[in-house]
Amino acid sequence: MRIAVYLAHPEAGSFNRALFDAVIDELRERAIEVVSHDLYAEGFDPMLAAAETETVDGTPTDNAQVRRYQEELTELDALIFVHPNWWGMPPAILTGWVQRVLTPAVAYKLADAAGEPIGLLRAKRALVLNTSDTTEDRERDVFGDPLRQIWAACVLPYIGVDDVRRRVFRTVTDSTAATRTAWLREARDLAAALAADI
Protein backbone atom coordinates (compact mmCIF):
# COMPACT_ATOMS: atom_id res chain seq x y z
CA MET A 1 0.00 0.00 0.00
CA ARG A 2 1.30 3.46 -0.92
CA ILE A 3 -0.15 6.70 0.43
CA ALA A 4 1.08 10.17 -0.48
CA VAL A 5 1.02 13.00 2.06
CA TYR A 6 1.35 16.57 0.81
CA LEU A 7 2.06 19.59 3.00
CA ALA A 8 1.42 23.18 1.91
CA HIS A 9 2.67 25.53 4.63
CA PRO A 10 5.82 27.68 4.55
CA GLU A 11 6.66 27.59 8.28
CA ALA A 12 8.73 24.65 9.49
CA GLY A 13 7.34 25.07 13.03
CA SER A 14 3.67 25.36 12.05
CA PHE A 15 0.88 23.18 13.39
CA ASN A 16 0.33 22.08 9.78
CA ARG A 17 3.85 20.67 9.85
CA ALA A 18 3.08 18.87 13.10
CA LEU A 19 -0.04 17.34 11.49
CA PHE A 20 2.01 16.28 8.45
CA ASP A 21 4.66 14.63 10.63
CA ALA A 22 2.08 12.89 12.83
CA VAL A 23 0.22 11.41 9.87
CA ILE A 24 3.42 10.17 8.25
CA ASP A 25 4.59 8.65 11.53
CA GLU A 26 1.26 6.87 12.06
CA LEU A 27 1.22 5.38 8.58
CA ARG A 28 4.83 4.22 8.77
CA GLU A 29 4.17 2.59 12.16
CA ARG A 30 1.55 0.55 10.32
CA ALA A 31 4.12 -0.55 7.70
CA ILE A 32 2.52 1.55 4.99
CA GLU A 33 4.80 2.98 2.34
CA VAL A 34 4.54 6.76 2.52
CA VAL A 35 5.42 9.18 -0.23
CA SER A 36 5.78 12.55 1.50
CA HIS A 37 6.10 15.99 -0.04
CA ASP A 38 6.61 19.31 1.72
CA LEU A 39 5.89 21.48 -1.32
CA TYR A 40 7.61 24.58 0.08
CA ALA A 41 10.71 22.70 1.19
CA GLU A 42 10.92 21.05 -2.23
CA GLY A 43 10.71 24.42 -3.94
CA PHE A 44 7.72 23.50 -6.07
CA ASP A 45 6.96 26.17 -8.67
CA PRO A 46 3.16 26.67 -8.78
CA MET A 47 3.25 28.88 -11.88
CA LEU A 48 1.23 27.28 -14.67
CA ALA A 49 2.91 27.78 -18.05
CA ALA A 50 0.90 28.57 -21.17
CA ALA A 51 1.86 25.18 -22.62
CA GLU A 52 0.28 23.46 -19.60
CA THR A 53 -3.24 24.86 -20.03
CA GLU A 54 -4.65 22.19 -22.38
CA THR A 55 -7.76 20.78 -20.68
CA VAL A 56 -8.79 17.93 -22.97
CA ASP A 57 -5.80 16.10 -24.42
CA GLY A 58 -3.07 17.38 -22.15
CA THR A 59 0.51 18.17 -23.03
CA PRO A 60 3.30 16.12 -21.47
CA THR A 61 5.36 18.32 -19.20
CA ASP A 62 9.06 18.92 -19.65
CA ASN A 63 9.39 19.79 -15.95
CA ALA A 64 11.17 16.92 -14.17
CA GLN A 65 9.64 17.67 -10.76
CA VAL A 66 6.08 17.80 -12.12
CA ARG A 67 6.69 14.62 -14.09
CA ARG A 68 7.92 12.86 -10.92
CA TYR A 69 4.78 13.87 -9.01
CA GLN A 70 2.66 12.63 -11.91
CA GLU A 71 4.45 9.29 -12.13
CA GLU A 72 3.96 8.75 -8.40
CA LEU A 73 0.21 9.33 -8.73
CA THR A 74 -0.23 6.15 -10.77
CA GLU A 75 1.07 4.01 -7.89
CA LEU A 76 -0.89 5.52 -5.01
CA ASP A 77 -3.73 3.98 -3.04
CA ALA A 78 -4.75 7.18 -1.23
CA LEU A 79 -3.92 10.87 -0.96
CA ILE A 80 -3.62 13.08 2.12
CA PHE A 81 -3.41 16.87 1.93
CA VAL A 82 -2.45 19.09 4.88
CA HIS A 83 -2.90 22.84 4.53
CA PRO A 84 -4.33 25.97 6.14
CA ASN A 85 -7.45 27.82 5.08
CA TRP A 86 -6.14 31.02 3.51
CA TRP A 87 -8.91 33.27 2.16
CA GLY A 88 -11.13 30.21 1.71
CA MET A 89 -8.51 28.62 -0.55
CA PRO A 90 -5.52 26.32 -0.29
CA PRO A 91 -2.18 28.14 -0.37
CA ALA A 92 -1.13 29.15 -3.89
CA ILE A 93 1.60 26.50 -3.93
CA LEU A 94 -0.98 23.72 -3.56
CA THR A 95 -3.40 25.28 -6.02
CA GLY A 96 -0.54 25.37 -8.51
CA TRP A 97 0.28 21.73 -7.73
CA VAL A 98 -3.32 20.77 -8.54
CA GLN A 99 -3.24 22.70 -11.81
CA ARG A 100 0.19 21.48 -12.93
CA VAL A 101 0.12 17.86 -11.71
CA LEU A 102 -3.52 16.71 -12.00
CA THR A 103 -3.61 17.10 -15.76
CA PRO A 104 -5.55 15.36 -18.53
CA ALA A 105 -4.13 11.99 -19.56
CA VAL A 106 -2.50 11.79 -16.11
CA ALA A 107 -5.29 12.24 -13.54
CA TYR A 108 -8.41 12.29 -15.73
CA LYS A 109 -9.65 12.16 -19.31
CA LEU A 110 -12.37 13.98 -21.19
CA ALA A 111 -14.03 13.06 -24.46
CA ASP A 112 -14.47 16.78 -25.12
CA ALA A 113 -14.21 20.06 -23.22
CA ALA A 114 -17.79 19.89 -21.93
CA GLY A 115 -17.72 16.17 -21.18
CA GLU A 116 -17.86 14.34 -17.89
CA PRO A 117 -14.39 13.56 -16.55
CA ILE A 118 -13.23 10.00 -16.08
CA GLY A 119 -10.74 9.69 -13.24
CA LEU A 120 -7.57 7.81 -14.08
CA LEU A 121 -6.04 7.37 -10.64
CA ARG A 122 -5.89 4.09 -8.77
CA ALA A 123 -6.45 6.04 -5.54
CA LYS A 124 -10.15 6.33 -4.69
CA ARG A 125 -9.79 7.77 -1.17
CA ALA A 126 -8.42 11.03 0.18
CA LEU A 127 -8.10 12.80 3.50
CA VAL A 128 -7.86 16.59 3.73
CA LEU A 129 -6.64 18.11 6.99
CA ASN A 130 -7.19 21.85 7.27
CA THR A 131 -6.36 24.43 9.91
CA SER A 132 -8.39 27.58 10.38
CA ASP A 133 -8.96 30.55 12.64
CA THR A 134 -12.54 30.94 11.46
CA THR A 135 -15.27 29.45 13.63
CA GLU A 136 -17.29 26.59 12.18
CA ASP A 137 -20.56 28.57 12.20
CA ARG A 138 -19.04 31.54 10.40
CA GLU A 139 -17.26 29.32 7.88
CA ARG A 140 -20.50 27.51 7.06
CA ASP A 141 -23.07 30.31 7.32
CA VAL A 142 -21.14 33.28 5.94
CA PHE A 143 -18.63 31.73 3.56
CA GLY A 144 -20.29 28.44 2.63
CA ASP A 145 -17.19 26.38 3.52
CA PRO A 146 -15.35 26.96 0.21
CA LEU A 147 -12.61 24.43 0.98
CA ARG A 148 -15.19 21.66 1.20
CA GLN A 149 -16.46 22.69 -2.22
CA ILE A 150 -12.95 22.83 -3.69
CA TRP A 151 -11.90 19.38 -2.50
CA ALA A 152 -15.10 17.34 -2.17
CA ALA A 153 -17.10 18.78 -5.08
CA CYS A 154 -14.47 19.93 -7.58
CA VAL A 155 -10.93 18.59 -7.48
CA LEU A 156 -11.07 15.09 -6.03
CA PRO A 157 -14.23 13.76 -7.73
CA TYR A 158 -12.86 15.07 -11.05
CA ILE A 159 -9.91 12.68 -10.81
CA GLY A 160 -12.01 9.75 -9.61
CA VAL A 161 -11.58 10.01 -5.83
CA ASP A 162 -15.06 9.28 -4.48
CA ASP A 163 -14.28 8.85 -0.77
CA VAL A 164 -13.26 12.31 0.44
CA ARG A 165 -12.73 12.76 4.18
CA ARG A 166 -11.98 16.11 5.73
CA ARG A 167 -11.26 17.48 9.18
CA VAL A 168 -10.80 21.13 10.09
CA PHE A 169 -8.86 21.95 13.26
CA ARG A 170 -10.03 25.31 14.62
CA THR A 171 -9.30 27.82 15.94
CA VAL A 172 -5.59 27.20 15.87
CA THR A 173 -4.02 30.48 16.93
CA ASP A 174 -5.65 30.48 20.37
CA SER A 175 -5.53 26.72 20.93
CA THR A 176 -3.79 25.24 23.95
CA ALA A 177 -0.97 22.72 23.94
CA ALA A 178 -3.38 20.09 25.28
CA THR A 179 -5.83 20.79 22.47
CA ARG A 180 -3.12 20.51 19.85
CA THR A 181 -1.94 17.22 21.33
CA ALA A 182 -5.49 15.88 21.07
CA TRP A 183 -5.76 17.13 17.50
CA LEU A 184 -2.55 15.37 16.54
CA ARG A 185 -3.90 12.14 18.00
CA GLU A 186 -7.09 12.61 16.01
CA ALA A 187 -5.12 13.23 12.81
CA ARG A 188 -3.23 9.99 13.39
CA ASP A 189 -6.51 8.13 13.92
CA LEU A 190 -7.99 9.60 10.73
CA ALA A 191 -4.94 8.53 8.72
CA ALA A 192 -5.10 5.05 10.21
CA ALA A 193 -8.80 4.75 9.40
CA LEU A 194 -8.19 5.86 5.82
CA ALA A 195 -5.51 3.19 5.39
CA ALA A 196 -7.66 0.52 7.02
CA ASP A 197 -10.45 1.11 4.49
CA ILE A 198 -8.27 0.62 1.42
C-alpha positions as CSV (number, residue, x, y, z in Angstrom):
1,M,0.0,0.0,0.0
2,R,1.3,3.5,-0.9
3,I,-0.1,6.7,0.4
4,A,1.1,10.2,-0.5
5,V,1.0,13.0,2.1
6,Y,1.3,16.6,0.8
7,L,2.1,19.6,3.0
8,A,1.4,23.2,1.9
9,H,2.7,25.5,4.6
10,P,5.8,27.7,4.5
11,E,6.7,27.6,8.3
12,A,8.7,24.7,9.5
13,G,7.3,25.1,13.0
14,S,3.7,25.4,12.1
15,F,0.9,23.2,13.4
16,N,0.3,22.1,9.8
17,R,3.9,20.7,9.8
18,A,3.1,18.9,13.1
19,L,0.0,17.3,11.5
20,F,2.0,16.3,8.5
21,D,4.7,14.6,10.6
22,A,2.1,12.9,12.8
23,V,0.2,11.4,9.9
24,I,3.4,10.2,8.2
25,D,4.6,8.6,11.5
26,E,1.3,6.9,12.1
27,L,1.2,5.4,8.6
28,R,4.8,4.2,8.8
29,E,4.2,2.6,12.2
30,R,1.5,0.5,10.3
31,A,4.1,-0.6,7.7
32,I,2.5,1.5,5.0
33,E,4.8,3.0,2.3
34,V,4.5,6.8,2.5
35,V,5.4,9.2,-0.2
36,S,5.8,12.5,1.5
37,H,6.1,16.0,0.0
38,D,6.6,19.3,1.7
39,L,5.9,21.5,-1.3
40,Y,7.6,24.6,0.1
41,A,10.7,22.7,1.2
42,E,10.9,21.0,-2.2
43,G,10.7,24.4,-3.9
44,F,7.7,23.5,-6.1
45,D,7.0,26.2,-8.7
46,P,3.2,26.7,-8.8
47,M,3.3,28.9,-11.9
48,L,1.2,27.3,-14.7
49,A,2.9,27.8,-18.1
50,A,0.9,28.6,-21.2
51,A,1.9,25.2,-22.6
52,E,0.3,23.5,-19.6
53,T,-3.2,24.9,-20.0
54,E,-4.7,22.2,-22.4
55,T,-7.8,20.8,-20.7
56,V,-8.8,17.9,-23.0
57,D,-5.8,16.1,-24.4
58,G,-3.1,17.4,-22.1
59,T,0.5,18.2,-23.0
60,P,3.3,16.1,-21.5
61,T,5.4,18.3,-19.2
62,D,9.1,18.9,-19.7
63,N,9.4,19.8,-15.9
64,A,11.2,16.9,-14.2
65,Q,9.6,17.7,-10.8
66,V,6.1,17.8,-12.1
67,R,6.7,14.6,-14.1
68,R,7.9,12.9,-10.9
69,Y,4.8,13.9,-9.0
70,Q,2.7,12.6,-11.9
71,E,4.5,9.3,-12.1
72,E,4.0,8.7,-8.4
73,L,0.2,9.3,-8.7
74,T,-0.2,6.1,-10.8
75,E,1.1,4.0,-7.9
76,L,-0.9,5.5,-5.0
77,D,-3.7,4.0,-3.0
78,A,-4.8,7.2,-1.2
79,L,-3.9,10.9,-1.0
80,I,-3.6,13.1,2.1
81,F,-3.4,16.9,1.9
82,V,-2.5,19.1,4.9
83,H,-2.9,22.8,4.5
84,P,-4.3,26.0,6.1
85,N,-7.4,27.8,5.1
86,W,-6.1,31.0,3.5
87,W,-8.9,33.3,2.2
88,G,-11.1,30.2,1.7
89,M,-8.5,28.6,-0.6
90,P,-5.5,26.3,-0.3
91,P,-2.2,28.1,-0.4
92,A,-1.1,29.1,-3.9
93,I,1.6,26.5,-3.9
94,L,-1.0,23.7,-3.6
95,T,-3.4,25.3,-6.0
96,G,-0.5,25.4,-8.5
97,W,0.3,21.7,-7.7
98,V,-3.3,20.8,-8.5
99,Q,-3.2,22.7,-11.8
100,R,0.2,21.5,-12.9
101,V,0.1,17.9,-11.7
102,L,-3.5,16.7,-12.0
103,T,-3.6,17.1,-15.8
104,P,-5.6,15.4,-18.5
105,A,-4.1,12.0,-19.6
106,V,-2.5,11.8,-16.1
107,A,-5.3,12.2,-13.5
108,Y,-8.4,12.3,-15.7
109,K,-9.6,12.2,-19.3
110,L,-12.4,14.0,-21.2
111,A,-14.0,13.1,-24.5
112,D,-14.5,16.8,-25.1
113,A,-14.2,20.1,-23.2
114,A,-17.8,19.9,-21.9
115,G,-17.7,16.2,-21.2
116,E,-17.9,14.3,-17.9
117,P,-14.4,13.6,-16.6
118,I,-13.2,10.0,-16.1
119,G,-10.7,9.7,-13.2
120,L,-7.6,7.8,-14.1
121,L,-6.0,7.4,-10.6
122,R,-5.9,4.1,-8.8
123,A,-6.5,6.0,-5.5
124,K,-10.1,6.3,-4.7
125,R,-9.8,7.8,-1.2
126,A,-8.4,11.0,0.2
127,L,-8.1,12.8,3.5
128,V,-7.9,16.6,3.7
129,L,-6.6,18.1,7.0
130,N,-7.2,21.8,7.3
131,T,-6.4,24.4,9.9
132,S,-8.4,27.6,10.4
133,D,-9.0,30.5,12.6
134,T,-12.5,30.9,11.5
135,T,-15.3,29.5,13.6
136,E,-17.3,26.6,12.2
137,D,-20.6,28.6,12.2
138,R,-19.0,31.5,10.4
139,E,-17.3,29.3,7.9
140,R,-20.5,27.5,7.1
141,D,-23.1,30.3,7.3
142,V,-21.1,33.3,5.9
143,F,-18.6,31.7,3.6
144,G,-20.3,28.4,2.6
145,D,-17.2,26.4,3.5
146,P,-15.4,27.0,0.2
147,L,-12.6,24.4,1.0
148,R,-15.2,21.7,1.2
149,Q,-16.5,22.7,-2.2
150,I,-13.0,22.8,-3.7
151,W,-11.9,19.4,-2.5
152,A,-15.1,17.3,-2.2
153,A,-17.1,18.8,-5.1
154,C,-14.5,19.9,-7.6
155,V,-10.9,18.6,-7.5
156,L,-11.1,15.1,-6.0
157,P,-14.2,13.8,-7.7
158,Y,-12.9,15.1,-11.0
159,I,-9.9,12.7,-10.8
160,G,-12.0,9.7,-9.6
161,V,-11.6,10.0,-5.8
162,D,-15.1,9.3,-4.5
163,D,-14.3,8.8,-0.8
164,V,-13.3,12.3,0.4
165,R,-12.7,12.8,4.2
166,R,-12.0,16.1,5.7
167,R,-11.3,17.5,9.2
168,V,-10.8,21.1,10.1
169,F,-8.9,21.9,13.3
170,R,-10.0,25.3,14.6
171,T,-9.3,27.8,15.9
172,V,-5.6,27.2,15.9
173,T,-4.0,30.5,16.9
174,D,-5.6,30.5,20.4
175,S,-5.5,26.7,20.9
176,T,-3.8,25.2,23.9
177,A,-1.0,22.7,23.9
178,A,-3.4,20.1,25.3
179,T,-5.8,20.8,22.5
180,R,-3.1,20.5,19.9
181,T,-1.9,17.2,21.3
182,A,-5.5,15.9,21.1
183,W,-5.8,17.1,17.5
184,L,-2.6,15.4,16.5
185,R,-3.9,12.1,18.0
186,E,-7.1,12.6,16.0
187,A,-5.1,13.2,12.8
188,R,-3.2,10.0,13.4
189,D,-6.5,8.1,13.9
190,L,-8.0,9.6,10.7
191,A,-4.9,8.5,8.7
192,A,-5.1,5.0,10.2
193,A,-8.8,4.8,9.4
194,L,-8.2,5.9,5.8
195,A,-5.5,3.2,5.4
196,A,-7.7,0.5,7.0
197,D,-10.4,1.1,4.5
198,I,-8.3,0.6,1.4
